[in-house]
Amino acid sequence: MPVQFQLLRPGNKSLPAALLVLAMVIATAGFGCAGTKSPPARTAPASPATAQIIVTPDNSLAARVLSVNQVGRFVVLTFPDGRLPKLEQHLFLYRNGLRTAEVKITGPQEDVNVVADLVFGEAQAGDIVRDE
């Protein structure tokens, strides 16, 4: 038996009411979708190629022990980059990555070479000098 739609028959007085109900259902469905927006998608972190790189200069002093006087407990340090430490500044000597001594800059200074007293520890020629 075929389904008959009573609303679509000519002369049916309830057709405008049915259209009004249909329009209200469509409008309600449209507003419902408009009210529930999903949060914006998160963007992936910037790739290394587009990331801003910050370069910080290394302002630490770098030197080596040029010679050691064990009797007088002093060392001669050479600063190849020409930046010299202040008088009375304490520096540390490292050998194979381990701290071996602490020195205090006492002077005199000649060109890039400076004399420092051994405060504690043991120094050898070639030890690395750092200010940290």
C-alpha positions in Angstrom: 0.0 0.0 0.0 1.5 3.3 -1.0 2.1 6.0 1.6 0.0 9.1 1.0 1.0 12.4 2.3 -2.0 14.3 3.5 -0.1 17.6 3.7 0.7 17.8 0.0 -2.9 17.4 -1.3 -4.3 20.3 -3.0 -6.8 22.1 -0.9 -5.3 21.0 2.4 -5.7 23.8 4.9 -2.8 22.5 7.2 -0.1 23.0 4.5 1.1 26.5 5.8 1.2 25.2 9.4 3.4 22.2 8.2 5.7 24.5 6.3 6.0 26.7 9.4 6.9 23.7 11.6 9.4 22.5 9.0 11.0 26.0 8.8 11.3 26.1 12.6 13.0 22.6 12.7 15.5 23.7 10.1 16.2 27.0 11.9 16.7 25.3 15.2 19.1 22.7 13.7 21.1 25.5 12.2 21.4 27.5 15.4 22.3 24.5 17.3 25.3 23.8 15.1 26.3 27.4 15.2 26.4 27.5 19.0 28.8 24.6 19.6 32.1 25.5 18.0 35.0 23.2 18.5 38.3 24.8 19.9 40.8 25.7 17.2 43.2 23.0 16.2 46.6 23.2 17.9 49.4 23.9 15.5 52.5 21.8 15.6 55.6 23.4 17.2 57.8 25.3 14.9 60.3 23.3 13.1 64.0 23.9 13.7 64.3 25.6 10.4 61.7 28.2 11.3 62.4 28.5 15.0 64.2 31.7 16.1 67.7 30.9 17.2 69.1 32.8 20.1 72.9 33.1 20.2 74.5 34.1 23.5 78.2 35.0 23.5 80.5 33.1 25.9 82.0 35.9 28.1 83.9 33.5 30.4 87.7 33.8 30.6 89.7 31.0 28.9 93.3 30.4 29.5 96.0 27.8 30.0 98.8 27.3 32.6 102.0 28.2 30.9 104.4 27.3 33.7 104.3 26.3 37.4 106.6 27.2 40.3 106.0 24.6 43.0 108.4 26.2 45.5 106.9 29.7 45.2 103.4 28.3 44.8 102.5 30.5 41.7 101.7 29.9 38.1 102.0 31.8 34.9 98.7 31.9 32.9 98.4 32.8 29.2 95.1 34.3 27.9 95.3 33.8 24.1 92.2 35.9 23.3 93.7 38.9 25.0 90.9 39.4 27.7 92.6 39.4 31.0 91.2 38.9 34.5 91.1 41.5 37.2 93.6 41.6 40.1 92.5 39.5 43.1 90.1 37.5 40.9 89.8 33.8 41.7 90.0 31.3 38.9 90.0 27.5 38.8 92.3 25.0 37.1 91.0 21.9 35.4 92.7 18.8 34.2 90.8 16.1 32.3 87.6 17.8 33.2 88.3 17.7 37.0 89.0 20.8 39.1 92.5 20.5 40.5 93.3 23.9 41.9 92.2 27.4 42.6 94.4 30.5 41.9 94.2 34.2 42.7 95.4 36.7 40.1 98.2 38.7 41.7 100.3 40.1 38.8 102.6 41.1 37.3 101.2 41.0 33.7 103.1 41.0 30.4 101.2 41.0 27.2 98.7 38.1 27.5 100.6 36.4 30.4 99.6 36.9 34.1 101.0 35.6 37.3 98.6 34.0 39.9 99.2 32.5 43.3 98.0 28.9 44.1 95.3 29.1 46.7 94.8 25.4 47.0 95.4 22.3 44.9 98.1 21.3 42.4 98.9 22.8 39.0 100.6 21.5 35.9 101.6 23.2 32.6 98.7 22.8 30.2 95.9 22.9 32.7 92.8 24.7 31.6 91.8 27.9 33.4 88.2 28.9 33.8 86.4 31.5 36.0 83.6 29.1 37.1 
